[in-house]
């Protein structure tokens, strides 16, 4: 079974959300991106910023599904 990058981003976003809650997950992913930015790992920055964005999208989707 192969997992592409987009699927991995969703998996990490959901995992972090489950472990840290949505606000903590977005912060953890952005912190990781900042750490990688300081090291000059631009491809890593791109991926972890995508994880942070996906966490936010999942949180918004969850909030919208709970609205009356």
PyMOL Python script that loads the backbone (N, CA, C, O; Angstrom):
from pymol import cmd

cmd.read_pdbstr("""\
ATOM      1  N   UNK A   1       0.848  -1.176   0.000  1.00  0.00           N
ATOM      2  CA  UNK A   1       0.000   0.000   0.000  1.00  0.00           C
ATOM      3  C   UNK A   1       0.895   1.242   0.000  1.00  0.00           C
ATOM      4  O   UNK A   1       1.757   1.398   0.865  1.00  0.00           O
ATOM      5  N   UNK A   2       0.683   2.105  -0.965  1.00  0.00           N
ATOM      6  CA  UNK A   2       1.432   3.364  -1.040  1.00  0.00           C
ATOM      7  C   UNK A   2       0.545   4.508  -0.575  1.00  0.00           C
ATOM      8  O   UNK A   2      -0.639   4.582  -0.904  1.00  0.00           O
ATOM      9  N   UNK A   3       1.147   5.386   0.191  1.00  0.00           N
ATOM     10  CA  UNK A   3       0.442   6.570   0.659  1.00  0.00           C
ATOM     11  C   UNK A   3       1.120   7.769   0.018  1.00  0.00           C
ATOM     12  O   UNK A   3       2.328   7.957   0.156  1.00  0.00           O
ATOM     13  N   UNK A   4       0.334   8.583  -0.688  1.00  0.00           N
ATOM     14  CA  UNK A   4       0.935   9.764  -1.312  1.00  0.00           C
ATOM     15  C   UNK A   4       1.028  10.902  -0.289  1.00  0.00           C
ATOM     16  O   UNK A   4       0.518  10.792   0.826  1.00  0.00           O
ATOM     17  N   UNK A   5       1.671  11.967  -0.678  1.00  0.00           N
ATOM     18  CA  UNK A   5       1.935  13.073   0.232  1.00  0.00           C
ATOM     19  C   UNK A   5       0.651  13.698   0.768  1.00  0.00           C
ATOM     20  O   UNK A   5       0.573  14.012   1.955  1.00  0.00           O
ATOM     21  N   UNK A   6      -0.344  13.882  -0.074  1.00  0.00           N
ATOM     22  CA  UNK A   6      -1.609  14.477   0.383  1.00  0.00           C
ATOM     23  C   UNK A   6      -2.284  13.604   1.434  1.00  0.00           C
ATOM     24  O   UNK A   6      -2.832  14.118   2.409  1.00  0.00           O
ATOM     25  N   UNK A   7      -2.247  12.296   1.242  1.00  0.00           N
ATOM     26  CA  UNK A   7      -2.827  11.387   2.231  1.00  0.00           C
ATOM     27  C   UNK A   7      -2.041  11.437   3.538  1.00  0.00           C
ATOM     28  O   UNK A   7      -2.630  11.404   4.619  1.00  0.00           O
ATOM     29  N   UNK A   8      -0.725  11.514   3.445  1.00  0.00           N
ATOM     30  CA  UNK A   8       0.112  11.603   4.645  1.00  0.00           C
ATOM     31  C   UNK A   8      -0.177  12.878   5.421  1.00  0.00           C
ATOM     32  O   UNK A   8      -0.197  12.864   6.652  1.00  0.00           O
ATOM     33  N   UNK A   9      -0.398  13.969   4.718  1.00  0.00           N
ATOM     34  CA  UNK A   9      -0.720  15.240   5.365  1.00  0.00           C
ATOM     35  C   UNK A   9      -2.020  15.115   6.153  1.00  0.00           C
ATOM     36  O   UNK A   9      -2.108  15.580   7.289  1.00  0.00           O
ATOM     37  N   UNK A  10      -3.022  14.491   5.554  1.00  0.00           N
ATOM     38  CA  UNK A  10      -4.300  14.287   6.247  1.00  0.00           C
ATOM     39  C   UNK A  10      -4.111  13.387   7.463  1.00  0.00           C
ATOM     40  O   UNK A  10      -4.662  13.664   8.528  1.00  0.00           O
ATOM     41  N   UNK A  11      -3.342  12.319   7.314  1.00  0.00           N
ATOM     42  CA  UNK A  11      -3.098  11.394   8.426  1.00  0.00           C
ATOM     43  C   UNK A  11      -2.430  12.128   9.589  1.00  0.00           C
ATOM     44  O   UNK A  11      -2.858  11.993  10.735  1.00  0.00           O
ATOM     45  N   UNK A  12      -1.388  12.899   9.299  1.00  0.00           N
ATOM     46  CA  UNK A  12      -0.703  13.642  10.356  1.00  0.00           C
ATOM     47  C   UNK A  12      -1.616  14.688  10.983  1.00  0.00           C
ATOM     48  O   UNK A  12      -1.596  14.870  12.201  1.00  0.00           O
ATOM     49  N   UNK A  13      -2.407  15.371  10.180  1.00  0.00           N
ATOM     50  CA  UNK A  13      -3.320  16.382  10.715  1.00  0.00           C
ATOM     51  C   UNK A  13      -4.333  15.744  11.667  1.00  0.00           C
ATOM     52  O   UNK A  13      -4.596  16.277  12.745  1.00  0.00           O
ATOM     53  N   UNK A  14      -4.889  14.623  11.273  1.00  0.00           N
ATOM     54  CA  UNK A  14      -5.864  13.938  12.137  1.00  0.00           C
ATOM     55  C   UNK A  14      -5.212  13.401  13.402  1.00  0.00           C
ATOM     56  O   UNK A  14      -5.786  13.491  14.488  1.00  0.00           O
ATOM     57  N   UNK A  15      -4.012  12.843  13.263  1.00  0.00           N
ATOM     58  CA  UNK A  15      -3.301  12.300  14.419  1.00  0.00           C
ATOM     59  C   UNK A  15      -2.984  13.400  15.418  1.00  0.00           C
ATOM     60  O   UNK A  15      -3.236  13.252  16.614  1.00  0.00           O
ATOM     61  N   UNK A  16      -2.424  14.516  14.923  1.00  0.00           N
ATOM     62  CA  UNK A  16      -2.110  15.624  15.820  1.00  0.00           C
ATOM     63  C   UNK A  16      -3.372  16.184  16.466  1.00  0.00           C
ATOM     64  O   UNK A  16      -3.368  16.513  17.652  1.00  0.00           O
ATOM     65  N   UNK A  17      -4.448  16.294  15.696  1.00  0.00           N
ATOM     66  CA  UNK A  17      -5.712  16.775  16.243  1.00  0.00           C
ATOM     67  C   UNK A  17      -6.230  15.879  17.357  1.00  0.00           C
ATOM     68  O   UNK A  17      -6.755  16.367  18.358  1.00  0.00           O
ATOM     69  N   UNK A  18      -6.084  14.575  17.185  1.00  0.00           N
ATOM     70  CA  UNK A  18      -6.529  13.631  18.212  1.00  0.00           C
ATOM     71  C   UNK A  18      -5.682  13.725  19.477  1.00  0.00           C
ATOM     72  O   UNK A  18      -6.194  13.621  20.592  1.00  0.00           O
ATOM     73  N   UNK A  19      -4.389  13.921  19.288  1.00  0.00           N
ATOM     74  CA  UNK A  19      -3.490  13.972  20.436  1.00  0.00           C
ATOM     75  C   UNK A  19      -3.501  15.314  21.155  1.00  0.00           C
ATOM     76  O   UNK A  19      -3.439  15.362  22.384  1.00  0.00           O
ATOM     77  N   UNK A  20      -3.580  16.405  20.394  1.00  0.00           N
ATOM     78  CA  UNK A  20      -3.360  17.730  20.969  1.00  0.00           C
ATOM     79  C   UNK A  20      -4.563  18.657  20.904  1.00  0.00           C
ATOM     80  O   UNK A  20      -4.515  19.768  21.433  1.00  0.00           O
ATOM     81  N   UNK A  21      -5.639  18.220  20.264  1.00  0.00           N
ATOM     82  CA  UNK A  21      -6.761  19.116  20.012  1.00  0.00           C
ATOM     83  C   UNK A  21      -6.419  19.990  18.819  1.00  0.00           C
ATOM     84  O   UNK A  21      -5.251  20.098  18.445  1.00  0.00           O
ATOM     85  N   UNK A  22      -7.410  20.606  18.227  1.00  0.00           N
ATOM     86  CA  UNK A  22      -7.168  21.312  16.967  1.00  0.00           C
ATOM     87  C   UNK A  22      -6.240  22.513  17.128  1.00  0.00           C
ATOM     88  O   UNK A  22      -5.380  22.735  16.275  1.00  0.00           O
ATOM     89  N   UNK A  23      -6.391  23.291  18.196  1.00  0.00           N
ATOM     90  CA  UNK A  23      -5.521  24.457  18.377  1.00  0.00           C
ATOM     91  C   UNK A  23      -4.085  24.016  18.644  1.00  0.00           C
ATOM     92  O   UNK A  23      -3.145  24.581  18.085  1.00  0.00           O
ATOM     93  N   UNK A  24      -3.918  23.021  19.487  1.00  0.00           N
ATOM     94  CA  UNK A  24      -2.577  22.512  19.784  1.00  0.00           C
ATOM     95  C   UNK A  24      -1.933  21.858  18.580  1.00  0.00           C
ATOM     96  O   UNK A  24      -0.722  21.956  18.383  1.00  0.00           O
ATOM     97  N   UNK A  25      -2.742  21.192  17.776  1.00  0.00           N
ATOM     98  CA  UNK A  25      -2.223  20.523  16.583  1.00  0.00           C
ATOM     99  C   UNK A  25      -1.717  21.528  15.563  1.00  0.00           C
ATOM    100  O   UNK A  25      -0.641  21.349  14.991  1.00  0.00           O
ATOM    101  N   UNK A  26      -2.486  22.580  15.333  1.00  0.00           N
ATOM    102  CA  UNK A  26      -2.065  23.606  14.378  1.00  0.00           C
ATOM    103  C   UNK A  26      -0.784  24.275  14.856  1.00  0.00           C
ATOM    104  O   UNK A  26       0.111  24.547  14.056  1.00  0.00           O
ATOM    105  N   UNK A  27      -0.690  24.543  16.164  1.00  0.00           N
ATOM    106  CA  UNK A  27       0.509  25.172  16.708  1.00  0.00           C
ATOM    107  C   UNK A  27       1.706  24.236  16.600  1.00  0.00           C
ATOM    108  O   UNK A  27       2.801  24.674  16.247  1.00  0.00           O
ATOM    109  N   UNK A  28       1.515  22.962  16.897  1.00  0.00           N
ATOM    110  CA  UNK A  28       2.621  22.003  16.817  1.00  0.00           C
ATOM    111  C   UNK A  28       3.134  21.880  15.382  1.00  0.00           C
ATOM    112  O   UNK A  28       4.344  21.831  15.156  1.00  0.00           O
ATOM    113  N   UNK A  29       2.232  21.831  14.428  1.00  0.00           N
ATOM    114  CA  UNK A  29       2.637  21.725  13.025  1.00  0.00           C
ATOM    115  C   UNK A  29       3.361  22.992  12.573  1.00  0.00           C
ATOM    116  O   UNK A  29       4.350  22.918  11.844  1.00  0.00           O
ATOM    117  N   UNK A  30       2.869  24.151  13.003  1.00  0.00           N
ATOM    118  CA  UNK A  30       3.535  25.402  12.628  1.00  0.00           C
ATOM    119  C   UNK A  30       4.890  25.529  13.318  1.00  0.00           C
ATOM    120  O   UNK A  30       5.841  26.039  12.726  1.00  0.00           O
ATOM    121  N   UNK A  31       4.984  25.068  14.567  1.00  0.00           N
ATOM    122  CA  UNK A  31       6.271  25.071  15.275  1.00  0.00           C
ATOM    123  C   UNK A  31       7.284  24.203  14.546  1.00  0.00           C
ATOM    124  O   UNK A  31       8.450  24.576  14.415  1.00  0.00           O
ATOM    125  N   UNK A  32       6.839  23.041  14.070  1.00  0.00           N
ATOM    126  CA  UNK A  32       7.727  22.154  13.313  1.00  0.00           C
ATOM    127  C   UNK A  32       8.177  22.830  12.018  1.00  0.00           C
ATOM    128  O   UNK A  32       9.346  22.740  11.643  1.00  0.00           O
ATOM    129  N   UNK A  33       7.256  23.502  11.339  1.00  0.00           N
ATOM    130  CA  UNK A  33       7.607  24.219  10.115  1.00  0.00           C
ATOM    131  C   UNK A  33       8.634  25.307  10.411  1.00  0.00           C
ATOM    132  O   UNK A  33       9.584  25.483   9.647  1.00  0.00           O
ATOM    133  N   UNK A  34       8.456  26.030  11.502  1.00  0.00           N
ATOM    134  CA  UNK A  34       9.404  27.083  11.878  1.00  0.00           C
ATOM    135  C   UNK A  34      10.779  26.507  12.203  1.00  0.00           C
ATOM    136  O   UNK A  34      11.800  27.088  11.834  1.00  0.00           O
ATOM    137  N   UNK A  35      10.807  25.380  12.884  1.00  0.00           N
ATOM    138  CA  UNK A  35      12.072  24.707  13.196  1.00  0.00           C
ATOM    139  C   UNK A  35      12.800  24.315  11.902  1.00  0.00           C
ATOM    140  O   UNK A  35      14.005  24.526  11.765  1.00  0.00           O
ATOM    141  N   UNK A  36      12.057  23.751  10.972  1.00  0.00           N
ATOM    142  CA  UNK A  36      12.658  23.346   9.700  1.00  0.00           C
ATOM    143  C   UNK A  36      13.095  24.551   8.873  1.00  0.00           C
ATOM    144  O   UNK A  36      14.100  24.487   8.165  1.00  0.00           O
ATOM    145  N   UNK A  37      12.342  25.651   8.962  1.00  0.00           N
ATOM    146  CA  UNK A  37      12.708  26.880   8.255  1.00  0.00           C
ATOM    147  C   UNK A  37      14.070  27.382   8.756  1.00  0.00           C
ATOM    148  O   UNK A  37      14.916  27.806   7.968  1.00  0.00           O
ATOM    149  N   UNK A  38      14.260  27.327  10.063  1.00  0.00           N
ATOM    150  CA  UNK A  38      15.526  27.777  10.646  1.00  0.00           C
ATOM    151  C   UNK A  38      16.699  26.915  10.175  1.00  0.00           C
ATOM    152  O   UNK A  38      17.836  27.382  10.103  1.00  0.00           O
ATOM    153  N   UNK A  39      16.407  25.652   9.858  1.00  0.00           N
ATOM    154  CA  UNK A  39      17.451  24.746   9.370  1.00  0.00           C
ATOM    155  C   UNK A  39      17.602  24.797   7.851  1.00  0.00           C
ATOM    156  O   UNK A  39      18.499  24.161   7.298  1.00  0.00           O
ATOM    157  N   UNK A  40      16.736  25.546   7.176  1.00  0.00           N
ATOM    158  CA  UNK A  40      16.815  25.661   5.724  1.00  0.00           C
ATOM    159  C   UNK A  40      16.166  24.519   4.960  1.00  0.00           C
ATOM    160  O   UNK A  40      16.441  24.337   3.774  1.00  0.00           O
ATOM    161  N   UNK A  41      15.311  23.748   5.618  1.00  0.00           N
ATOM    162  CA  UNK A  41      14.625  22.617   4.975  1.00  0.00           C
ATOM    163  C   UNK A  41      13.303  23.105   4.385  1.00  0.00           C
ATOM    164  O   UNK A  41      12.250  22.960   5.005  1.00  0.00           O
ATOM    165  N   UNK A  42      13.363  23.676   3.200  1.00  0.00           N
ATOM    166  CA  UNK A  42      12.192  24.315   2.615  1.00  0.00           C
ATOM    167  C   UNK A  42      11.114  23.324   2.199  1.00  0.00           C
ATOM    168  O   UNK A  42       9.930  23.656   2.264  1.00  0.00           O
ATOM    169  N   UNK A  43      11.480  22.128   1.777  1.00  0.00           N
ATOM    170  CA  UNK A  43      10.449  21.142   1.432  1.00  0.00           C
ATOM    171  C   UNK A  43       9.723  20.682   2.696  1.00  0.00           C
ATOM    172  O   UNK A  43       8.517  20.438   2.663  1.00  0.00           O
ATOM    173  N   UNK A  44      10.448  20.563   3.804  1.00  0.00           N
ATOM    174  CA  UNK A  44       9.816  20.214   5.076  1.00  0.00           C
ATOM    175  C   UNK A  44       8.877  21.307   5.553  1.00  0.00           C
ATOM    176  O   UNK A  44       7.801  21.026   6.081  1.00  0.00           O
ATOM    177  N   UNK A  45       9.290  22.559   5.365  1.00  0.00           N
ATOM    178  CA  UNK A  45       8.439  23.700   5.730  1.00  0.00           C
ATOM    179  C   UNK A  45       7.123  23.621   4.969  1.00  0.00           C
ATOM    180  O   UNK A  45       6.050  23.779   5.552  1.00  0.00           O
ATOM    181  N   UNK A  46       7.206  23.378   3.685  1.00  0.00           N
ATOM    182  CA  UNK A  46       6.005  23.308   2.840  1.00  0.00           C
ATOM    183  C   UNK A  46       5.047  22.223   3.340  1.00  0.00           C
ATOM    184  O   UNK A  46       3.839  22.447   3.423  1.00  0.00           O
ATOM    185  N   UNK A  47       5.585  21.060   3.668  1.00  0.00           N
ATOM    186  CA  UNK A  47       4.750  19.949   4.128  1.00  0.00           C
ATOM    187  C   UNK A  47       4.095  20.271   5.466  1.00  0.00           C
ATOM    188  O   UNK A  47       2.891  20.074   5.628  1.00  0.00           O
ATOM    189  N   UNK A  48       4.875  20.763   6.427  1.00  0.00           N
ATOM    190  CA  UNK A  48       4.316  21.018   7.755  1.00  0.00           C
ATOM    191  C   UNK A  48       3.355  22.196   7.764  1.00  0.00           C
ATOM    192  O   UNK A  48       2.424  22.227   8.569  1.00  0.00           O
ATOM    193  N   UNK A  49       3.567  23.163   6.885  1.00  0.00           N
ATOM    194  CA  UNK A  49       2.568  24.228   6.757  1.00  0.00           C
ATOM    195  C   UNK A  49       1.282  23.681   6.151  1.00  0.00           C
ATOM    196  O   UNK A  49       0.193  24.147   6.486  1.00  0.00           O
ATOM    197  N   UNK A  50       1.395  22.706   5.272  1.00  0.00           N
ATOM    198  CA  UNK A  50       0.204  22.047   4.718  1.00  0.00           C
ATOM    199  C   UNK A  50      -0.524  21.256   5.801  1.00  0.00           C
ATOM    200  O   UNK A  50      -1.754  21.219   5.818  1.00  0.00           O
ATOM    201  N   UNK A  51       0.222  20.627   6.703  1.00  0.00           N
ATOM    202  CA  UNK A  51      -0.398  19.907   7.827  1.00  0.00           C
ATOM    203  C   UNK A  51      -1.164  20.900   8.701  1.00  0.00           C
ATOM    204  O   UNK A  51      -2.307  20.642   9.077  1.00  0.00           O
ATOM    205  N   UNK A  52      -0.536  22.038   9.026  1.00  0.00           N
ATOM    206  CA  UNK A  52      -1.198  23.056   9.854  1.00  0.00           C
ATOM    207  C   UNK A  52      -2.472  23.560   9.175  1.00  0.00           C
ATOM    208  O   UNK A  52      -3.498  23.730   9.832  1.00  0.00           O
ATOM    209  N   UNK A  53      -2.411  23.798   7.873  1.00  0.00           N
ATOM    210  CA  UNK A  53      -3.588  24.261   7.136  1.00  0.00           C
ATOM    211  C   UNK A  53      -4.686  23.198   7.145  1.00  0.00           C
ATOM    212  O   UNK A  53      -5.867  23.521   7.276  1.00  0.00           O
ATOM    213  N   UNK A  54      -4.298  21.948   7.006  1.00  0.00           N
ATOM    214  CA  UNK A  54      -5.291  20.859   6.994  1.00  0.00           C
ATOM    215  C   UNK A  54      -5.945  20.704   8.356  1.00  0.00           C
ATOM    216  O   UNK A  54      -7.139  20.413   8.434  1.00  0.00           O
ATOM    217  N   UNK A  55      -5.188  20.892   9.433  1.00  0.00           N
ATOM    218  CA  UNK A  55      -5.762  20.861  10.779  1.00  0.00           C
ATOM    219  C   UNK A  55      -6.855  21.920  10.885  1.00  0.00           C
ATOM    220  O   UNK A  55      -7.940  21.652  11.401  1.00  0.00           O
ATOM    221  N   UNK A  56      -6.565  23.117  10.398  1.00  0.00           N
ATOM    222  CA  UNK A  56      -7.535  24.210  10.440  1.00  0.00           C
ATOM    223  C   UNK A  56      -8.764  23.870   9.601  1.00  0.00           C
ATOM    224  O   UNK A  56      -9.892  24.119  10.026  1.00  0.00           O
ATOM    225  N   UNK A  57      -8.554  23.306   8.417  1.00  0.00           N
ATOM    226  CA  UNK A  57      -9.685  22.911   7.566  1.00  0.00           C
ATOM    227  C   UNK A  57     -10.547  21.863   8.251  1.00  0.00           C
ATOM    228  O   UNK A  57     -11.775  21.942   8.208  1.00  0.00           O
ATOM    229  N   UNK A  58      -9.914  20.884   8.882  1.00  0.00           N
ATOM    230  CA  UNK A  58     -10.662  19.836   9.578  1.00  0.00           C
ATOM    231  C   UNK A  58     -11.452  20.421  10.749  1.00  0.00           C
ATOM    232  O   UNK A  58     -12.588  20.018  11.001  1.00  0.00           O
ATOM    233  N   UNK A  59     -10.846  21.375  11.465  1.00  0.00           N
ATOM    234  CA  UNK A  59     -11.532  22.018  12.596  1.00  0.00           C
ATOM    235  C   UNK A  59     -12.748  22.787  12.101  1.00  0.00           C
ATOM    236  O   UNK A  59     -13.825  22.694  12.691  1.00  0.00           O
ATOM    237  N   UNK A  60     -12.583  23.551  11.016  1.00  0.00           N
ATOM    238  CA  UNK A  60     -13.699  24.320  10.469  1.00  0.00           C
ATOM    239  C   UNK A  60     -14.809  23.415   9.953  1.00  0.00           C
ATOM    240  O   UNK A  60     -15.991  23.708  10.135  1.00  0.00           O
ATOM    241  N   UNK A  61     -14.429  22.316   9.312  1.00  0.00           N
ATOM    242  CA  UNK A  61     -15.423  21.362   8.814  1.00  0.00           C
ATOM    243  C   UNK A  61     -16.194  20.746   9.983  1.00  0.00           C
ATOM    244  O   UNK A  61     -17.402  20.527   9.896  1.00  0.00           O
ATOM    245  N   UNK A  62     -15.485  20.473  11.066  1.00  0.00           N
ATOM    246  CA  UNK A  62     -16.117  19.895  12.241  1.00  0.00           C
ATOM    247  C   UNK A  62     -17.081  20.886  12.876  1.00  0.00           C
ATOM    248  O   UNK A  62     -18.177  20.513  13.292  1.00  0.00           O
ATOM    249  N   UNK A  63     -16.676  22.144  12.950  1.00  0.00           N
ATOM    250  CA  UNK A  63     -17.546  23.187  13.524  1.00  0.00           C
ATOM    251  C   UNK A  63     -18.787  23.395  12.666  1.00  0.00           C
ATOM    252  O   UNK A  63     -19.889  23.576  13.184  1.00  0.00           O
ATOM    253  N   UNK A  64     -18.598  23.368  11.352  1.00  0.00           N
ATOM    254  CA  UNK A  64     -19.740  23.568  10.453  1.00  0.00           C
ATOM    255  C   UNK A  64     -20.719  22.410  10.512  1.00  0.00           C
ATOM    256  O   UNK A  64     -21.919  22.610  10.323  1.00  0.00           O
ATOM    257  N   UNK A  65     -20.230  21.201  10.771  1.00  0.00           N
ATOM    258  CA  UNK A  65     -21.133  20.062  10.842  1.00  0.00           C
ATOM    259  C   UNK A  65     -21.930  20.062  12.128  1.00  0.00           C
ATOM    260  O   UNK A  65     -22.973  19.414  12.211  1.00  0.00           O
ATOM    261  N   UNK A  66     -21.447  20.793  13.149  1.00  0.00           N
ATOM    262  CA  UNK A  66     -22.167  20.876  14.420  1.00  0.00           C
ATOM    263  C   UNK A  66     -23.161  22.025  14.455  1.00  0.00           C
ATOM    264  O   UNK A  66     -23.997  22.090  15.355  1.00  0.00           O
ATOM    265  N   UNK A  67     -23.084  22.927  13.495  1.00  0.00           N
ATOM    266  CA  UNK A  67     -23.994  24.075  13.483  1.00  0.00           C
ATOM    267  C   UNK A  67     -25.429  23.613  13.210  1.00  0.00           C
ATOM    268  O   UNK A  67     -25.659  22.671  12.452  1.00  0.00           O
ATOM    269  N   UNK A  68     -26.385  24.296  13.841  1.00  0.00           N
ATOM    270  CA  UNK A  68     -27.799  23.885  13.642  1.00  0.00           C
ATOM    271  C   UNK A  68     -28.315  24.155  12.253  1.00  0.00           C
ATOM    272  O   UNK A  68     -29.473  23.861  11.957  1.00  0.00           O
TER     273      UNK A  68
END
""", "prot")
cmd.dss("prot")
cmd.show_as("cartoon", "prot")
cmd.util.cbc("prot")
cmd.orient("prot")
